[in-house]
């Protein structure tokens, strides 16, 4: 029973190439070759960059103004009427939706989403209604045609 034991403790010594990050640097960022060895202990007063990126030297610009909340009184009246009528009478919802969209484009009122929803829902409801009527008429024609053929199987 012979076992082979290592003569001494072996430690894995990683090479310099495996310690470097493998993430590609962004365009314009200095590479380790151009700026010396990144993250060496000889640099005084600077922190080593994490994952090969340096901290940005500029602050991000302030965000734009926060969106203003709107109330019902600021919303276009035609848009409100359009969304209500779209579920009751889709043709009226389409008409008031288009009127509301034109008025919103001209005055800048709130409610564009409501008007668009009314117009889209109105057109879809009309299309489904027309499809239902065509299929219903086709079904009636098929039944009448089958009855008129005179071939009954009992």
N, C-alpha and C positions, 0 to 999 in steps of 0.2 A: 504494500500500500504506500505508494509514494505520492506525496503531494508537493507541488512546487510552490514555494512561497516567494514572494518578491523579496529581493535583497534589502530593500529599504522602502520607506513610504514614497509613493510617487504622487506628485501633485501636477495637475494640469496647468501649464503656464500658457494663458491665452496670448496669442500674438497681437501685435499692435493693430493689425487690420481688423481683427474680430471685435476689438473694443470700440471701434468707431461706429457711429450710427449708420444704418443702411438706408435711411430715408433720404430721398433726393431733396436737395436744398432748393428753395424757391429761386426764381429768376432774379439775378442781381445780388444774391447773398454771397458773401465771400466764402470760398471753400477753405478747407484746412490747409491746402498747399499754398494758397495766396496769403493767408493771414497767419502763417506759422502753424504750430500745432494747436488745435482748438482744445481748450480746457486743460492746459498744462498748469502745473503748480507754480511755475515761475512768474505768472502774471499777478501782479499785486494790485489790489483794489477793484478787480473785476471778477464777477461771478462766472462760472463756467456755463455756457449755454446748454439748455436741456434739449436733447434729441437733435442736436445739430443746428438749432435755430437761435438766433440772437434776439434779444428783446427789441421791439420796435423803438426807434429813436423818436417817434412822433406819437402824439396822442390822437385817438380817433376823434373825428369831428362830432360835434354835438348832433343829436338826432333832430329832425325837423319838429315842427310844432305838433303837439298831440292832437288827434282827431277830435273834432267838436261833436258833442252829442246833439242829436236832434230830437225835437219833441213832435207831437202830432200836429201842433199848430204850424211848425216849419215845413211839414211834409206837403207835397203838392196834392191838392184836393182831387184832381183827376186821377192821380195814381191810387189814392185810397178808394175812390169810387170804382176804379177799374178792377182792383183785386177783389172787391166784394162781388161785383157783377160777373166776374169771370166764372165764379162757381154757380151763379144763378142763371145767367144768360151769357154764354160765351161770346156771342157776337157783340153784345154791348161791352163786355170786358175788353175785347180787341179794339173796339172804337175808342173807348175812353183811355185805354193803355197807350194807343198811338197819340192821342191828343195830349196826354200827360207827358209822354216822352218829348214831344215837340216843345211843350211849354217848359219842361225842365231844362232842355238844351238852351232855350232862349233866356230864361231867368236865373238858372243855376239853383233852383229849389232842390230840396232833398226828396227822395222817393223814387229814384230811378230804378232801383231794384224791384220795388213793388210794381211799377208800371211794366217792366220787362217780364216779371213773373206772370202778370195778368195776360200779357200778349202771348207769351209762350203757352201758357195753360189754355188760353182760348183757342189758339190754332190747333193744339193737340186734341182738345175736346171736339172741335169741328171735324177734324180728320177721322177720329174714332167714330163719331156719329155717322159720317158719310160711309165709312167702311161697314158699319153695322147695317145701314139701310141697304147697301149693295148686296151684302151677304144674305139678308132677310129676303130681298126680292129674288135672288138666285135660288134660295131654298124653296120659295113658293113656286117658282117656275119649274124646278125639278120635281116637286110633288105633283103639280098639274100635268107635267109631261109624262110622268109614270102612270098616273091615273088614266090619261087619255090613250095610252098605248093599247089598253085592253087586254093585256096579258096578266091574268091573275093566277096565282098558284095556290091552290087550297090543299 
